[in-house]
């Protein structure tokens, strides 16, 4: 059977994000495996399913699937139960990464309510350090979490948490465990990595499961399995609202910048971005402690923000009351957190290594590169929550995800949502462009009309687009991409980047079936009226682009 590597270790005990840093502890995430386990395509998650584990340093050869058969219990180095068991002992002083090759003893499914996952709790001297969510069920997988600064001789223990899904067997097999200092390349990223505290009622919902780190920007970005509030809630909720989420952002998952430690620092609080001050947020050494703030997955400095300072609108409190947060809150002191929180300590992955610092619109690439299995979790979560109806929103295998490079994208609005209370000006859509995927048999799959409002970057850069595919169309069928500029809105279409369809692999994982990999150039000026064209060329920034009329077909 094949192993899966979780690049997110955010899930561990939910205080422990499954960051899958490739393999052994302390491995540089940029060189970690692209762990994957497939699952039945989920709606619009956008990212890729694992690849062959690029640049593994020995930790988990990245795999596109597993036979789903659990390892024989006799091969378990540790069998975790509800009773705390010795896990690992620090051999050096300083920041450490805990890496665990593990699987659940029973087959769990992120798509099944009450059987989502086994959750492990890691403790030091009887005190909670964090959680690991075994989101890949019985499929072998490498989970990891940063555990903070330890003193040589500090002992960690592990037990199955009461947060484990009710239908799951309260047991897990730990095949291999390591506790190591981070690599030199990742030491700064680990030393400043956030600790995330999420409501126990959301242990398998909108989970912050992947942490990206930019050394260049000295900042972190969290990726979540979904977003109950935000665009989804504002645009109608359910499958209707999710349609807008995917159309606008090119994904069913959510991404939020949360923390920057350079200069004066930046705390991306639910009420607005502010510099950190004493106690805001709370700190554990250099680690900010971030709490769930609102339905947009924005954060706060305690449990007291949700339903209060973070707002009370439908987009802010889509979960209703949360025990210990805005209801039955005994006080938001740190000492009162344990009964109401799952603690995630994701090991960060390197965003700079894939160019996110230079191309912000490419940030979904951290999922494609480090955690393609996340597409499956998103798909499964949307199905579990009734957000896939195969009319407005589809399973993940019905989406082609494409990175589009362009300049001078204009227009405004959104054809899937509006008007809405917070943006009453968005009542219709005008301008911008649309992508169409053409199959070899001529079948056309139409993407959303994308405008400046959601393209970002002032209309210049790269944008992830999700194209709903016609029934029966697969990645291997797609032969052309058509870029169609609307309403005399001249756009410089530079080309496409990665384009793929997620496919299920294993019990809860995914792989990416690529239509195109790497940048494929177009470098043309697309405009209904050929405005500004002289002798068939339109010049921008010293480059003369051929004028091709209202649309351009890129053959793959």
C-alpha positions in Angstrom: 0.0 0.0 0.0 1.2 3.5 -0.6 1.8 6.2 2.0 0.3 9.7 2.0 2.1 12.7 3.3 0.1 15.5 4.8 1.7 18.8 4.2 -0.5 20.5 6.7 -0.3 19.0 10.0 -2.8 21.5 11.1 -5.1 18.8 11.7 -3.4 17.0 14.3 -5.5 17.2 17.3 -6.7 20.1 15.6 -4.3 22.0 17.4 -1.8 20.3 15.3 -2.1 21.1 11.7 -1.3 18.3 9.4 1.2 20.0 7.4 2.7 17.2 5.9 6.3 18.2 5.7 7.3 15.5 3.6 8.7 13.0 5.7 10.8 13.1 8.7 10.6 15.8 11.2 12.2 19.0 10.4 12.1 18.5 6.7 11.9 21.6 4.6 8.3 21.8 3.4 9.4 23.0 0.0 11.0 19.7 -0.4 8.2 17.7 1.0 6.0 15.2 -0.7 2.7 16.1 -2.4 0.7 13.7 -0.3 -2.6 12.7 -1.6 -5.4 10.4 -1.0 -8.3 10.6 -3.2 -11.9 10.9 -2.5 -15.0 11.2 -4.5 -14.6 14.6 -6.1 -16.0 17.4 -4.1 -17.5 20.5 -5.2 -15.3 23.1 -6.5 -12.3 22.9 -4.4 -9.8 24.0 -6.7 -6.7 22.4 -6.1 -4.7 19.6 -7.2 -4.4 16.1 -6.0 -1.1 15.0 -5.2 1.7 14.3 -7.5 4.4 11.9 -7.2 5.8 13.6 -4.2 8.1 16.1 -5.8 11.4 16.7 -4.1 10.8 14.3 -1.2 13.6 14.1 1.2 12.7 10.6 2.1 9.7 11.2 4.1 6.8 10.0 2.2 7.1 9.4 -1.3 4.0 11.2 -2.1 1.5 9.1 -3.4 -1.6 9.2 -5.5 -3.6 6.7 -3.7 -3.7 3.8 -1.4 -5.5 0.5 -1.3 -7.3 1.7 1.8 -6.2 -1.3 3.8 -5.0 -0.5 7.3 -1.7 -1.7 8.5 -1.8 -4.8 10.6 -1.9 -3.7 14.3 1.3 -5.6 15.0 3.1 -3.1 12.8 2.1 -0.2 15.0 4.9 1.3 17.0 2.2 2.9 19.2 -1.5 2.1 19.4 -3.2 5.3 20.5 -6.3 4.9 22.6 -8.3 7.2 25.0 -5.6 6.7 27.6 -2.4 8.8 27.3 0.6 6.8 26.0 4.2 7.9 25.7 4.9 9.4 22.3 8.3 11.0 22.0 11.1 12.7 24.1 13.0 15.8 23.1 16.7 15.1 22.6 17.7 18.8 22.1 16.5 22.2 23.4 14.5 24.5 21.2 11.7 24.6 18.6 10.6 21.1 17.5 8.5 19.5 14.8 6.5 16.3 15.6 6.0 14.0 12.6 3.8 10.9 12.8 3.0 8.2 10.3 -0.4 7.2 11.3 -3.9 6.0 10.3 -7.2 5.4 11.9 -8.2 1.8 12.9 -11.6 2.2 11.3 -12.5 3.6 7.9 -13.5 7.2 8.3 -14.8 9.6 5.7 -14.7 13.4 5.6 -18.0 13.2 3.7 -19.9 11.3 6.3 -21.4 13.2 9.2 -20.4 11.6 12.5 -17.6 9.6 10.9 -15.3 12.4 9.6 -12.0 11.6 11.4 -10.1 10.4 14.4 -8.5 13.2 16.3 -5.3 12.7 18.4 -4.4 15.0 21.3 -0.7 15.6 22.0 0.3 16.5 25.6 3.3 17.6 27.5 3.3 17.0 31.3 -0.4 16.4 31.0 -1.1 19.7 29.4 -2.5 20.0 25.9 0.0 20.9 23.1 -2.3 20.5 20.2 -4.4 18.1 18.0 -3.8 16.1 14.9 -6.8 15.3 12.7 -6.3 12.0 10.9 -8.3 13.2 7.9 -7.1 10.4 5.6 -8.8 7.7 7.7 -7.3 4.2 7.3 -5.0 5.3 4.5 -1.4 5.6 5.8 -0.4 9.3 5.9 2.3 11.4 7.4 1.0 14.1 9.8 3.0 16.9 11.4 2.8 19.8 13.9 5.1 22.3 15.4 5.1 21.8 19.2 6.9 24.9 20.3 10.1 25.1 22.3 11.0 22.0 24.3 13.8 21.3 26.8 15.9 18.2 26.3 14.2 15.4 28.2 10.6 16.9 27.8 8.3 14.0 27.1 5.2 14.1 24.9 2.2 11.7 25.2 -0.7 11.0 22.9 -4.3 9.9 23.3 -7.4 9.8 21.2 -9.3 13.0 21.8 -13.0 13.1 22.7 -13.4 15.3 19.6 -13.1 12.2 17.5 -16.1 11.6 15.3 -18.7 9.6 17.2 -18.9 6.7 14.7 -15.1 6.3 14.4 -13.2 3.6 16.4 -11.4 5.4 19.2 -8.0 4.1 18.2 -5.2 4.9 15.8 -2.1 3.1 14.6 1.2 5.2 14.8 3.7 3.4 12.7 6.6 5.9 13.0 7.2 8.9 15.2 9.9 11.5 15.1 10.6 14.7 17.1 13.2 17.0 15.5 14.5 20.5 15.2 13.5 22.3 12.0 15.9 22.5 9.1 17.9 25.7 8.9 15.8 26.8 5.9 12.5 26.5 7.8 13.7 27.6 11.3 12.3 31.1 11.0 9.0 29.8 9.6 8.6 27.4 12.5 9.7 29.9 15.2 6.9 32.4 14.3 4.2 30.0 13.1 0.7 30.6 14.5 -1.2 28.4 16.9 -4.8 28.3 15.8 -7.7 27.7 18.2 -10.9 26.6 16.6 -14.4 25.9 18.1 -14.9 22.3 19.0 -18.2 22.4 17.2 -16.2 23.1 14.0 -13.7 20.4 14.4 -14.5 19.1 10.9 -15.9 22.3 9.5 -14.0 25.2 7.7 -10.9 23.7 9.2 -7.6 25.6 8.9 -5.6 22.8 7.5 -2.7 24.2 5.5 -0.4 27.0 6.5 1.7 28.9 4.0 4.8 30.9 5.0 6.6 33.6 3.0 10.1 34.4 4.3 10.2 37.3 1.8 7.0 38.8 3.2 7.5 37.5 6.8 3.9 36.5 6.7 1.5 33.5 6.9 -1.6 32.5 5.0 -4.1 29.9 6.3 -6.1 27.6 3.9 -9.4 26.3 5.2 -11.6 23.4 4.0 -14.5 25.8 3.3 -16.1 29.0 4.3 -19.7 28.9 5.8 -20.0 32.7 5.9 -18.5 35.3 3.6 -19.5 35.1 -0.1 -21.3 31.8 0.4 -23.7 33.3 3.0 -24.0 36.7 1.3 -25.0 35.1 -2.0 -27.8 32.8 -0.8 -26.1 30.0 1.2 -26.0 26.4 0.3 -25.2 25.3 -3.3 -26.4 28.7 -4.6 -24.0 30.6 -2.4 -21.2 28.2 -3.1 -21.7 28.7 -6.8 -20.7 32.4 -6.3 -17.8 31.4 -4.1 -16.3 29.2 -6.8 -17.2 31.6 -9.6 -15.5 34.6 -7.9 -12.5 33.0 -6.3 -11.9 29.9 -8.4 -12.1 27.5 -5.5 -14.4 26.0 -2.8 -11.8 26.3 -0.1 -10.9 29.5 1.7 -7.7 31.4 2.1 -6.9 34.2 4.5 -3.8 36.1 5.4 -3.6 36.0 9.2 -0.3 37.2 10.5 2.9 39.0 9.6 5.9 39.4 12.0 8.1 41.7 10.0 8.6 45.4 11.0 5.7 46.6 13.1 3.8 43.3 12.4 0.3 42.8 11.0 -2.6 41.1 12.8 -5.4 40.4 10.2 -8.1 40.7 12.8 -11.8 40.2 11.9 -12.4 43.9 12.5 -9.6 45.0 10.2 -5.8 44.8 9.9 -4.0 46.2 12.9 -0.4 46.2 14.2 -0.1 43.8 17.2 -0.2 45.3 20.6 0.3 43.9 24.1 -2.1 40.9 24.4 -3.5 41.4 20.9 -3.0 38.7 19.9 -1.8 36.6 22.7 1.7 35.1 22.2 3.4 31.9 23.1 7.0 32.9 22.7 7.0 34.2 19.1 3.9 32.1 18.2 0.7 34.2 17.9 -2.4 32.4 19.2 -5.3 33.0 16.8 -8.9 32.3 17.4 -11.9 31.8 15.1 -13.5 35.2 14.7 -16.2 35.0 12.1 -17.8 33.2 9.2 -15.3 34.7 6.8 -12.7 32.6 8.7 -11.0 35.8 10.0 -9.4 35.6 13.4 -9.5 37.3 16.8 -7.4 37.4 19.9 -9.7 35.3 22.1 -13.0 33.3 22.0 -14.8 36.5 22.8 -14.8 37.9 19.2 -17.3 35.6 17.5 -20.8 37.0 17.6 -19.5 40.2 19.3 -16.7 42.4 18.1 -16.4 40.3 14.9 -20.0 41.1 13.9 -23.4 39.4 14.0 -24.6 39.4 10.4 -25.5 36.2 8.5 -22.1 36.2 6.9 -20.4 36.7 10.3 -22.2 34.1 12.4 -23.4 31.4 9.9 -22.8 28.7 12.5 -25.3 30.2 15.0 -24.3 30.1 18.6 -21.0 28.4 19.5 -20.6 27.1 23.0 -17.8 28.7 25.0 -17.6 31.5 22.4 -20.7 33.7 22.2 -22.8 31.3 24.3 -22.0 29.9 27.8 -18.7 31.6 27.7 -17.1 31.3 31.2 -14.6 34.0 30.3 -12.2 34.3 27.4 -9.1 33.8 29.6 -6.5 31.4 28.2 -7.0 29.1 31.2 -10.6 28.5 30.1 -9.9 27.5 26.5 -9.4 23.7 26.6 -13.1 22.6 26.8 -14.1 24.8 23.9 -11.2 24.6 21.4 -9.4 22.3 19.1 -5.8 23.4 18.8 -4.1 23.4 15.4 -0.4 23.9 15.0 0.3 23.6 11.3 3.8 23.2 10.0 4.2 25.9 7.4 4.9 25.2 3.7 7.1 27.5 1.6 5.0 29.9 -0.5 8.1 31.7 -1.9 9.3 28.5 -3.5 6.3 28.5 -5.8 6.3 32.2 -6.6 3.4 33.4 -4.4 5.4 36.4 -3.2 5.7 37.6 -6.9 2.3 36.5 -8.1 -0.3 36.8 -5.3 -3.1 35.4 -7.5 -1.1 32.2 -7.7 -1.6 31.5 -4.0 -3.8 28.4 -4.7 -0.7 26.8 -5.9 0.3 25.9 -2.4 -2.6 23.5 -2.4 -1.7 22.0 -5.8 1.9 21.7 -4.8 1.8 20.6 -1.2 -1.7 19.3 -0.4 -3.7 18.1 -3.4 -5.6 15.9 -1.1 -7.3 19.1 0.2 -9.4 19.2 -2.9 -11.0 15.9 -1.8 -11.6 17.2 1.7 -13.3 20.3 0.4 -15.4 18.2 -2.0 -16.4 15.9 0.8 -17.2 18.7 3.2 -19.4 20.4 0.6 -21.3 17.2 0.0 -21.7 16.6 3.7 -23.2 20.1 4.2 -25.5 19.9 1.2 -23.7 22.4 -0.9 -23.5 20.3 -4.0 -26.7 20.0 -6.1 -25.2 19.3 -9.5 -27.0 22.3 -10.9 -25.4 25.3 -9.2 -22.4 23.4 -7.7 -20.8 20.2 -8.8 -18.5 17.5 -7.5 -14.8 18.3 -8.0 -14.4 16.1 -11.1 -16.7 18.5 -12.9 -14.4 21.5 -12.6 -11.4 22.5 -14.7 -9.1 24.8 -12.7 -7.1 27.1 -14.8 -4.5 29.8 -13.9 -5.1 32.7 -16.3 -2.4 35.4 -16.9 -3.7 38.8 -18.2 -3.3 42.5 -18.2 -5.9 45.3 -18.2 -8.8 43.2 -17.1 -11.7 45.6 -16.6 -15.5 45.5 -16.1 -17.4 45.1 -12.8 -19.9 42.9 -11.1 -20.7 39.3 -10.8 -23.2 37.3 -12.8 -23.9 34.8 -10.0 -24.7 37.1 -7.1 -26.3 40.6 -6.5 -27.4 42.9 -5.4 -26.4 42.2 -1.8 -26.5 44.3 1.3 -22.8 45.0 1.6 -22.2 45.7 -2.1 -25.4 47.2 -3.4 -23.6 48.5 -6.5 -23.1 45.0 -7.7 -26.4 44.4 -9.5 -25.2 43.0 -12.8 -22.0 42.1 -14.7 -20.3 44.1 -17.4 -17.0 43.7 -19.2 -14.2 41.4 -18.2 -13.7 38.0 -19.9 -14.9 34.4 -20.0 -13.0 31.2 -20.5 -14.5 28.3 -22.4 -13.0 24.8 -22.4 -13.5 22.9 -25.7 -13.5 19.2 -25.9 -12.2 17.2 -28.8 -15.8 16.3 -29.8 -16.8 20.0 -29.8 -18.5 20.1 -26.4 -18.2 23.5 -24.8 -17.9 24.1 -21.1 -18.4 27.8 -20.1 -16.6 29.5 -17.2 -17.9 32.5 -15.2 -17.6 36.0 -16.5 -14.6 37.4 -14.6 -14.2 41.1 -14.0 -11.8 43.5 -12.3 -13.8 43.3 -9.1 -12.6 39.7 -8.5 -9.5 39.4 -10.8 -7.4 41.4 -8.3 -4.1 43.0 -8.9 -5.6 46.0 -10.5 -6.5 43.8 -13.4 -3.0 42.7 -14.0 -1.5 39.3 -13.0 -2.7 35.8 -12.6 -6.2 34.5 -11.5 -7.4 31.0 -10.7 -10.6 30.3 -12.7 -12.9 27.3 -12.1 -14.8 26.2 -15.3 -17.7 23.9 -14.6 -17.4 21.0 -17.1 -20.2 19.6 -19.2 -21.3 16.2 -18.0 -19.0 13.5 -19.2 -16.1 15.8 -20.1 -12.8 14.7 -18.5 -9.3 16.2 -18.5 -8.1 14.1 -21.4 -11.0 15.3 -23.6 -10.1 19.0 -23.4 -8.2 20.3 -26.4 -8.6 24.0 -26.5 -9.2 27.0 -24.2 -11.0 30.0 -25.6 -10.5 33.5 -24.0 -13.4 35.8 -24.8 -13.2 39.5 -23.9 -16.6 41.2 -23.3 -18.1 44.6 -24.0 -15.3 46.2 -25.9 -13.0 45.7 -22.9 -9.6 45.2 -24.5 -7.5 42.7 -22.5 -4.0 41.5 -23.0 -4.3 37.7 -22.7 -0.8 36.5 -21.8 -1.6 32.8 -21.5 -2.5 30.1 -19.1 -0.6 28.3 -16.4 -1.5 25.0 -14.7 -4.9 23.6 -15.7 -6.2 20.4 -14.2 -9.2 18.4 -13.0 -9.0 16.9 -9.5 -9.7 13.1 -9.3 -10.4 11.0 -6.2 -7.6 8.8 -4.9 -7.7 6.4 -1.9 -10.4 7.0 0.7 -10.1 10.7 1.3 -7.4 12.0 -1.1 -7.1 13.3 -4.6 -4.7 13.6 -7.5 -4.6 16.2 -10.2 -5.2 15.3 -13.8 -3.4 18.0 -15.8 -4.6 19.4 -19.1 -1.7 21.8 -19.1 1.3 22.1 -16.7 3.5 25.2 -16.7 2.9 28.5 -18.5 1.5 28.3 -22.1 1.9 31.7 -23.8 -0.8 33.5 -25.8 0.5 37.1 -25.8 -2.4 38.6 -27.8 -4.7 41.6 -27.5 -8.4 40.6 -27.3 -11.0 43.2 -27.9 -14.4 43.3 -29.7 -13.5 46.5 -31.5 -9.8 46.2 -31.8 -9.4 49.5 -30.1 -6.0 51.1 -30.1 -4.7 48.7 -32.8 -2.3 50.1 -35.4 -1.3 47.8 -38.3 -2.8 44.9 -36.4 -0.8 45.5 -33.2 -1.6 47.1 -29.8 1.5 48.2 -27.9 1.7 48.1 -24.1 4.8 48.6 -22.0 6.9 48.4 -25.1 5.5 45.1 -26.2 3.4 44.9 -29.5 0.6 42.4 -29.1 -1.2 41.0 -32.1 -4.9 42.2 -32.3 -7.0 39.1 -32.6 -10.6 40.4 -32.3 -13.1 39.4 -29.7 -11.7 36.0 -28.7 -8.7 33.9 -28.9 -8.4 30.1 -29.0 -5.4 28.5 -27.4 -4.7 25.0 -28.5 -3.4 22.6 -25.9 
